[in-house]
Amino acid sequence: MSSPAVGLLSGAALVATVAPALLHRQRGLLASPRLGLAAWFGAAGAVLTMLAVAGPVTLLDPRLESLSVQPEGLPAFLAGCVGLLHRPGMISLGSAILATGLAAYICAVLAAHAHRARRASHDHRDELADVGFVDSRTGTILVPYAHPVCYCLAGSPSRIVLSTGARDALGARELHAMLAHERAHLAGHHHALLILARGLATALPIVPLFRAMPKQVELLVERLADERAGTRCGRDTVARALLRMVNHAMPGTALGATGGDLTTRMTYLLHPAEAARPGRPALLLSPAIALALALGPTVVLTLACVLSWAP
């Protein structure tokens, strides 16, 4: 197997193992949830890219002399490119097939997971059509249910579901805050992010990074919706509404206001300065960490090539 391929696979294993612990320590990512999402998905993208590229790179000849541009011009250069592909040995061929097959398997699992989520959402919409009705005042699907519940369903059209218990328990400002929270989920396509995170965890639960992603992505999208709703309606109002809505279950395909670690969310809502203060150095490092993880494949491949082809 060529050194670039070894470097890529080693880099993927390193990021997949180290990134979760590293990202967990960056409290600044919770203070800036958009940056947190970029860091987690950047790390996942780095791992997937390195795995996908490792397959074809396995078949490359580590000798670059054939790629040097000769005086003959473009034909000789193209011939050199073709010369980079050598007759692979059993190890190289097997590694290439394994890496390519793994990438195809992940794509298939993600597609199947997304299909199941869409189907479950569609089935739940059918159930709601039998028991609920559109409330012209709030624009939500109002369901006769005594407990306070509010969640959103992605799709075409997207819907916010509100129980009569929530309508009666929340004041006007608190209800407005809850609806703003759910609209933030829909506007930010947070359902798609959760489906992707859960799909990766389903495809490769043995990978620490993918296994940790669903919980962290759920917390970050809730934090992002909290910030959007807090900007529009006031942080205290959002916090009061959350306390009234806590501890009530939602369908698995829905995004609701009480998802994620509610204690952490309340801390950042009510005391944002205190919550972020211990992590200020981390907040400064977070963009660099996110960028490094996102550029992981390029860095690892470049280093591997230099080490392999240096005279």
C-alpha positions as CSV (number, residue, x, y, z in Angstrom):
1,M,0.0,0.0,0.0
2,S,1.4,3.4,-0.9
3,S,2.4,5.9,1.8
4,P,-0.3,8.5,0.9
5,A,-3.0,5.8,1.4
6,V,-1.5,4.8,4.7
7,G,-1.3,8.5,5.7
8,L,-5.0,9.0,4.8
9,L,-6.2,6.0,6.7
10,S,-4.1,6.9,9.7
11,G,-5.4,10.4,9.5
12,A,-9.0,9.2,9.4
13,A,-8.5,7.0,12.4
14,L,-6.8,9.8,14.3
15,V,-9.5,12.3,13.7
16,A,-12.3,9.8,14.4
17,T,-10.7,8.9,17.7
18,V,-9.4,12.2,19.0
19,A,-11.9,14.7,17.7
20,P,-14.8,13.8,20.0
21,A,-12.8,14.4,23.2
22,L,-11.2,17.5,21.7
23,L,-14.6,19.0,20.7
24,H,-16.2,18.2,24.0
25,R,-13.7,20.3,25.8
26,Q,-14.4,23.4,23.6
27,R,-17.1,25.1,25.6
28,G,-16.9,28.0,23.1
29,L,-18.7,25.7,20.6
30,L,-21.8,25.7,22.8
31,A,-21.6,29.5,23.2
32,S,-21.4,29.7,19.4
33,P,-23.5,26.7,18.2
34,R,-23.1,27.5,14.5
35,L,-19.4,27.2,14.9
36,G,-20.0,24.0,16.9
37,L,-22.0,22.4,14.1
38,A,-19.3,23.4,11.6
39,A,-16.6,21.8,13.8
40,W,-18.5,18.5,14.3
41,F,-19.5,18.1,10.7
42,G,-16.1,19.3,9.5
43,A,-14.5,16.5,11.5
44,A,-17.0,14.0,10.1
45,G,-16.4,15.3,6.6
46,A,-12.6,15.0,7.0
47,V,-12.9,11.4,8.1
48,L,-15.3,10.5,5.2
49,T,-13.1,12.3,2.7
50,M,-10.0,10.6,3.8
51,L,-11.7,7.2,3.6
52,A,-13.1,7.9,0.2
53,V,-9.8,9.1,-1.2
54,A,-7.7,6.4,0.3
55,G,-9.2,3.8,-2.1
56,P,-8.1,5.3,-5.4
57,V,-4.8,6.6,-3.8
58,T,-4.0,3.0,-2.8
59,L,-3.5,2.2,-6.5
60,L,-1.1,5.0,-7.2
61,D,2.6,4.4,-7.8
62,P,4.7,6.4,-5.3
63,R,7.2,7.3,-8.0
64,L,6.5,10.7,-9.4
65,E,9.2,10.7,-12.0
66,S,6.6,9.6,-14.6
67,L,4.5,12.6,-13.9
68,S,7.2,15.2,-14.6
69,V,6.5,17.5,-17.5
70,Q,8.8,16.6,-20.4
71,P,9.7,18.9,-23.3
72,E,7.4,16.8,-25.5
73,G,4.5,18.7,-23.8
74,L,1.0,17.6,-23.0
75,P,1.0,14.1,-24.5
76,A,4.0,13.1,-22.4
77,F,2.4,14.6,-19.3
78,L,-0.8,12.6,-19.9
79,A,1.2,9.5,-20.5
80,G,2.9,10.1,-17.1
81,C,-0.4,10.4,-15.4
82,V,-1.5,7.1,-16.8
83,G,1.8,5.7,-15.7
84,L,1.0,6.5,-12.1
85,L,-1.5,3.6,-12.1
86,H,0.4,0.5,-11.7
87,R,-0.6,-3.1,-11.6
88,P,-1.8,-3.4,-8.0
89,G,-0.8,-6.2,-5.7
90,M,-3.3,-8.2,-3.7
91,I,-3.0,-5.9,-0.6
92,S,-3.3,-2.7,-2.6
93,L,-6.3,-4.0,-4.6
94,G,-8.0,-5.4,-1.5
95,S,-7.5,-2.1,0.4
96,A,-8.9,-0.1,-2.5
97,I,-11.9,-2.3,-2.7
98,L,-12.4,-2.2,1.0
99,A,-12.2,1.6,1.2
100,T,-14.4,2.1,-1.8
101,G,-16.9,-0.4,-0.5
102,L,-17.0,1.3,2.9
103,A,-17.7,4.7,1.3
104,A,-20.5,3.1,-0.7
105,Y,-21.9,1.4,2.4
106,I,-22.0,4.7,4.3
107,C,-23.8,6.4,1.4
108,A,-26.4,3.6,1.2
109,V,-27.1,3.7,5.0
110,L,-27.5,7.4,4.9
111,A,-29.9,7.2,2.0
112,A,-31.9,4.4,3.8
113,H,-32.0,6.4,7.1
114,A,-33.2,9.5,5.3
115,H,-35.9,7.5,3.5
116,R,-37.1,6.0,6.8
117,A,-37.2,9.4,8.5
118,R,-39.3,10.8,5.6
119,R,-41.6,7.9,5.7
120,A,-42.1,8.1,9.5
121,S,-42.7,11.9,9.2
122,H,-45.3,11.2,6.5
123,D,-47.1,8.6,8.6
124,H,-47.1,10.9,11.6
125,R,-48.7,13.7,9.4
126,D,-51.4,11.2,8.4
127,E,-52.1,10.5,12.1
128,L,-52.2,14.2,12.9
129,A,-54.7,14.8,10.1
130,D,-57.1,12.5,11.9
131,V,-56.9,14.1,15.3
132,G,-55.7,17.7,14.8
133,F,-56.7,20.8,12.9
134,V,-55.0,23.9,11.6
135,D,-55.2,26.8,14.1
136,S,-55.7,30.0,12.1
137,R,-54.4,32.1,15.0
138,T,-51.0,30.4,15.4
139,G,-50.7,28.7,12.0
140,T,-50.0,25.4,13.8
141,I,-51.6,22.0,13.8
142,L,-53.5,22.0,17.1
143,V,-53.9,18.6,18.7
144,P,-56.3,18.0,21.7
145,Y,-53.8,16.8,24.3
146,A,-53.7,17.8,27.9
147,H,-49.9,17.9,28.3
148,P,-47.9,20.9,26.9
149,V,-46.2,19.7,23.7
150,C,-44.7,21.7,20.8
151,Y,-42.6,20.4,18.0
152,C,-42.0,20.8,14.3
153,L,-42.1,18.4,11.3
154,A,-40.0,19.0,8.2
155,G,-41.3,18.4,4.8
156,S,-43.5,20.1,2.2
157,P,-45.1,21.9,3.7
158,S,-43.4,22.0,7.0
159,R,-45.6,22.1,10.1
160,I,-45.5,23.1,13.8
161,V,-47.6,20.9,16.1
162,L,-49.0,22.4,19.2
163,S,-51.1,20.7,21.9
164,T,-54.1,22.4,23.5
165,G,-52.2,21.8,26.8
166,A,-49.3,24.0,25.6
167,R,-51.7,26.6,24.2
168,D,-53.4,26.9,27.6
169,A,-50.2,26.6,29.7
170,L,-48.2,29.3,27.9
171,G,-48.8,33.0,28.0
172,A,-48.9,35.0,24.8
173,R,-45.2,35.9,24.9
174,E,-44.1,32.4,25.9
175,L,-46.1,30.9,23.1
176,H,-44.6,33.3,20.6
177,A,-41.1,32.3,21.9
178,M,-41.9,28.6,21.4
179,L,-43.1,29.1,17.9
180,A,-40.0,31.2,17.1
181,H,-37.9,28.3,18.4
182,E,-39.6,25.8,16.2
183,R,-39.5,28.1,13.1
184,A,-35.7,28.5,13.7
185,H,-35.4,24.7,13.5
186,L,-37.3,24.7,10.2
187,A,-35.5,27.7,8.7
188,G,-32.1,26.1,9.6
189,H,-33.0,22.7,8.2
190,H,-32.0,21.2,11.5
191,H,-33.9,18.0,10.8
192,A,-31.5,17.3,7.9
193,L,-28.5,17.8,10.2
194,L,-29.9,15.3,12.8
195,I,-30.7,12.8,10.1
196,L,-27.2,13.0,8.8
197,A,-25.7,12.6,12.3
198,R,-27.9,9.7,13.2
199,G,-27.3,8.1,9.9
200,L,-23.5,8.2,10.4
201,A,-23.9,6.7,13.9
202,T,-26.1,3.9,12.5
203,A,-23.6,3.2,9.7
204,L,-20.5,3.0,11.8
205,P,-21.4,3.0,15.5
206,I,-17.9,1.7,16.3
207,V,-16.3,5.0,15.3
208,P,-16.2,7.3,18.4
209,L,-16.8,10.5,16.4
210,F,-19.9,9.2,14.6
211,R,-21.2,7.6,17.8
212,A,-21.0,10.9,19.7
213,M,-22.5,13.0,16.9
214,P,-26.3,12.6,17.4
215,K,-26.4,13.8,21.0
216,Q,-24.0,16.7,20.3
217,V,-25.7,17.8,17.1
218,E,-29.1,17.7,18.8
219,L,-27.8,19.9,21.6
220,L,-26.2,22.3,19.2
221,V,-29.3,22.7,17.0
222,E,-31.4,23.3,20.1
223,R,-28.8,25.9,21.3
224,L,-29.0,27.6,17.9
225,A,-32.8,27.7,18.0
226,D,-32.7,29.0,21.6
227,E,-30.4,31.9,20.4
228,R,-32.7,32.7,17.5
229,A,-35.8,32.7,19.7
230,G,-34.0,34.6,22.5
231,T,-33.0,37.3,20.0
232,R,-36.6,37.7,18.8
233,C,-38.5,37.2,22.1
234,G,-36.1,37.6,24.9
235,R,-33.9,35.0,26.6
236,D,-35.9,35.0,29.9
237,T,-39.1,34.4,28.0
238,V,-37.7,31.4,26.1
239,A,-36.4,30.0,29.4
240,R,-39.8,30.3,31.1
241,A,-41.5,28.7,28.2
242,L,-39.0,25.8,28.2
243,L,-39.6,25.2,31.9
244,R,-43.3,24.9,31.3
245,M,-42.8,22.4,28.4
246,V,-40.2,20.1,30.0
247,N,-40.5,16.3,30.4
248,H,-43.0,15.6,27.6
249,A,-42.2,13.1,24.9
250,M,-42.3,13.8,21.1
251,P,-42.3,11.6,18.0
252,G,-38.8,10.4,17.0
253,T,-38.9,12.3,13.7
254,A,-39.8,15.6,15.3
255,L,-37.7,18.4,16.7
256,G,-39.1,19.9,19.9
257,A,-38.3,22.7,22.2
258,T,-37.2,20.5,25.1
259,G,-34.7,18.3,23.2
260,G,-31.0,18.2,24.1
261,D,-29.5,18.8,27.5
262,L,-32.0,21.2,29.0
263,T,-29.8,22.1,32.0
264,T,-27.0,23.2,29.7
265,R,-29.4,25.1,27.5
266,M,-30.9,26.9,30.4
267,T,-27.4,27.9,31.7
268,Y,-26.5,29.4,28.3
269,L,-29.9,31.1,28.0
270,L,-30.0,32.7,31.4
271,H,-26.3,33.2,32.1
272,P,-24.5,33.4,28.8
273,A,-21.5,35.3,30.0
274,E,-20.9,33.0,33.0
275,A,-21.4,29.9,30.9
276,A,-18.9,31.0,28.3
277,R,-16.3,32.6,30.6
278,P,-14.4,29.5,31.6
279,G,-14.1,28.6,28.0
280,R,-12.9,32.0,26.6
281,P,-9.5,30.6,25.7
282,A,-11.2,27.6,24.1
283,L,-13.6,30.0,22.3
284,L,-10.5,31.6,20.6
285,L,-9.2,28.2,19.7
286,S,-12.5,26.8,18.4
287,P,-12.3,28.4,14.9
288,A,-8.8,27.0,14.5
289,I,-9.8,23.6,15.6
290,A,-12.8,23.6,13.3
291,L,-10.6,24.7,10.4
292,A,-7.9,22.1,11.1
293,L,-10.5,19.3,11.2
294,A,-12.1,20.4,8.0
295,L,-8.8,20.6,6.2
296,G,-7.6,17.3,7.6
297,P,-7.6,15.3,4.4
298,T,-5.5,17.9,2.5
299,V,-3.0,18.2,5.3
300,V,-2.6,14.4,5.8
301,L,-2.4,13.7,2.0
302,T,0.2,16.4,1.5
303,L,2.4,15.3,4.3
304,A,2.1,11.7,3.2
305,C,3.1,12.6,-0.4
306,V,6.1,14.6,0.8
307,L,7.4,11.9,3.0
308,S,6.8,9.2,0.3
309,W,8.3,11.1,-2.7
310,A,11.0,13.1,-1.1
311,P,14.4,12.3,-2.6
